[in-house]
């Protein structure tokens, strides 16, 4: 036999609760482990019909064409920036109405959704092929959702190669780079972005990444305001170091929202003042013992059961110690369930 009480809407509160977990992987084998699955891809511009068989990927059986990697990140995250300058959104091109009723112009448009990571300058400069660079490479690191949860915690990503330097995010979806050979221990902007909610890190070759710090050339060495004869990482060696090398270390923090449901179980002063424990009944005659029927008798609550509309028991909450009910004041028990 049970005693049931219906919840009111104000008795149930659902609240989100953000939890975080940090990860750190040392070496390429740690990244591609069966319980991890972080893959690295080298994308490249080109014609799929010509180079579609050129595959990339560090996990056996999961390689994909390089040209598809390049085209995919271009379409998904850089569609509004292709013809823009300095990483800004490209200028909109409006169509013109011709006298014959047709439209012309308007080839460029900015109605892609590129998953912006900041309301500030996004710095999404996507490198495309030109006469000087007929085939443009791009590096992509893909972290599975089982690790990053809802998104990578902004400001937590760090990717280091033992010889080439370190990459980290600035908390606004932009990547920063530090060469370990630099005299100053400071990270500087580079061409690259992190898409926190997709677990994707996208960056380009260092020979394109640092023009802001390498403004002129003196002989065979670079001459800048603060750096002379700075080390130059050759074209594509930068990507090879971070994408194909096993001498890497990666760390980041995940973020995941769980929902906590709080049920407020209120026992008013005139409710549940009678025990249903069979031990208060006389075994021979079934009468209630005198101590249980006297005015000073108050039951103790030890367990709260939650039922669905069909009166099926779906959750049980045990109190740390028996709680006496009151005949003069209301008693409220809070039951919290995470899901």
Secondary structure, 3 states (H helix, E strand, C coil): CCCCCCCCHHHEEEEEEEEEEEEEEECHHHHCCCCCCCEEEEEECCCHHHHCCCEECCCCCCCEEHHHHHHHHHHHHCCCCCCCCCCCCCCCCCEEECCCCCEEECCCCCCCCCCCCCCCCCCCCCCCCCCCCCCCEEEEEECCHHHHECEECCCCCEEEECCCEEEEECCCCEEEEECCCCCCCCCEEEEEEEEHHHCEEEEECHHHHCCCCCCEEECCEEECCCCECCCCCCCCHHHHHHHCCCCEEEEEEEEEEEEEEEEEEEECCCCCCCCCCHHHECCCCCCECHHHHCCCCCCEEEEEEEECCCCCEEEEEEEEEEEECCCCCCEEEEEEEEC
